Amino acid sequence: MTVATHNVVMYSTPYCPYCMAARFLLKNKGVEYEEINVATDAERRAEMEQRSGRYTVPQIFVGEIHVGGYDDLNALETAGKFDDLLADNKAS
């Protein structure tokens, strides 16, 4: 089952292992997401830092809700709460 949403945004860099793990988790769940590469884009990195209050990648948002990094995403998934968050923020 694919969760159709463009409300999921992940700020990342290409070679970050946590970013790779987050990509894998999202793709395996069939979650569509927008990925913003902040490796060479200072403006987008500043946007990420302003939105999240954090400097590390990945930073994942579902709608306006800041999930956090990969460990936070994985904890939500393990607890069975990620699907509920996606459902609550499904694109209309």
C-alpha positions as CSV (number, residue, x, y, z in Angstrom):
1,M,0.0,0.0,0.0
2,T,1.4,3.4,-1.0
3,V,0.8,6.3,1.3
4,A,0.2,9.2,-1.2
5,T,1.5,12.3,0.3
6,H,3.8,15.2,-0.6
7,N,3.5,16.4,3.0
8,V,6.7,14.5,3.9
9,V,9.9,16.5,3.6
10,M,13.3,15.3,4.4
11,Y,16.3,17.6,4.5
12,S,19.4,15.5,3.8
13,T,22.8,15.1,2.3
14,P,23.7,12.4,-0.3
15,Y,26.2,10.3,1.7
16,C,24.9,10.6,5.3
17,P,24.2,7.0,6.6
18,Y,21.3,8.2,8.7
19,C,19.8,9.8,5.6
20,M,20.3,6.6,3.7
21,A,18.5,4.7,6.4
22,A,15.6,7.2,6.4
23,R,15.3,6.9,2.6
24,F,15.2,3.1,3.0
25,L,12.5,3.2,5.6
26,L,10.3,5.7,3.7
27,K,10.7,3.8,0.4
28,N,10.0,0.4,2.0
29,K,6.7,1.9,3.4
30,G,5.8,3.3,0.0
31,V,5.9,6.9,1.4
32,E,6.4,9.6,-1.2
33,Y,8.5,12.4,0.1
34,E,10.3,15.5,-1.0
35,E,14.0,15.4,-0.4
36,I,16.0,18.6,0.0
37,N,19.7,18.2,-0.4
38,V,21.4,20.7,1.9
39,A,25.0,19.6,1.2
40,T,25.7,22.5,-1.2
41,D,22.7,24.8,-0.6
42,A,23.4,27.2,2.3
43,E,19.9,28.8,2.0
44,R,18.1,25.4,2.3
45,R,20.4,24.4,5.2
46,A,19.5,27.6,6.9
47,E,15.8,26.9,6.3
48,M,16.2,23.4,7.8
49,E,18.0,24.8,10.8
50,Q,15.3,27.5,11.3
51,R,12.4,25.0,10.9
52,S,13.9,22.2,13.1
53,G,16.2,24.0,15.5
54,R,18.8,21.4,14.6
55,Y,21.9,21.3,12.5
56,T,22.2,17.6,11.7
57,V,20.7,15.6,8.9
58,P,18.3,14.2,8.2
59,Q,15.5,16.4,9.5
60,I,12.1,15.0,8.6
61,F,8.8,16.7,8.6
62,V,5.3,15.3,8.1
63,G,3.2,18.3,7.3
64,E,4.2,21.0,9.8
65,I,5.1,18.3,12.4
66,H,8.9,18.0,13.0
67,V,9.5,14.2,13.3
68,G,13.3,14.7,13.9
69,G,16.1,12.6,12.5
70,Y,16.3,9.0,11.6
71,D,16.3,7.7,15.1
72,D,13.1,9.6,15.8
73,L,11.5,8.3,12.6
74,N,12.5,4.8,13.4
75,A,11.2,5.1,17.0
76,L,7.8,6.3,15.6
77,E,7.7,3.4,13.2
78,T,8.7,0.8,15.8
79,A,6.0,2.1,18.1
80,G,3.4,1.9,15.3
81,K,2.7,5.6,15.4
82,F,4.2,6.7,12.1
83,D,1.2,5.4,10.0
84,D,-1.1,7.4,12.3
85,L,0.9,10.5,11.8
86,L,0.9,10.0,8.0
87,A,-2.9,9.4,8.0
88,D,-3.5,12.6,10.0
89,N,-1.4,14.6,7.5
90,K,-2.5,13.0,4.2
91,A,-2.6,15.3,1.3
92,S,-6.1,16.2,0.1
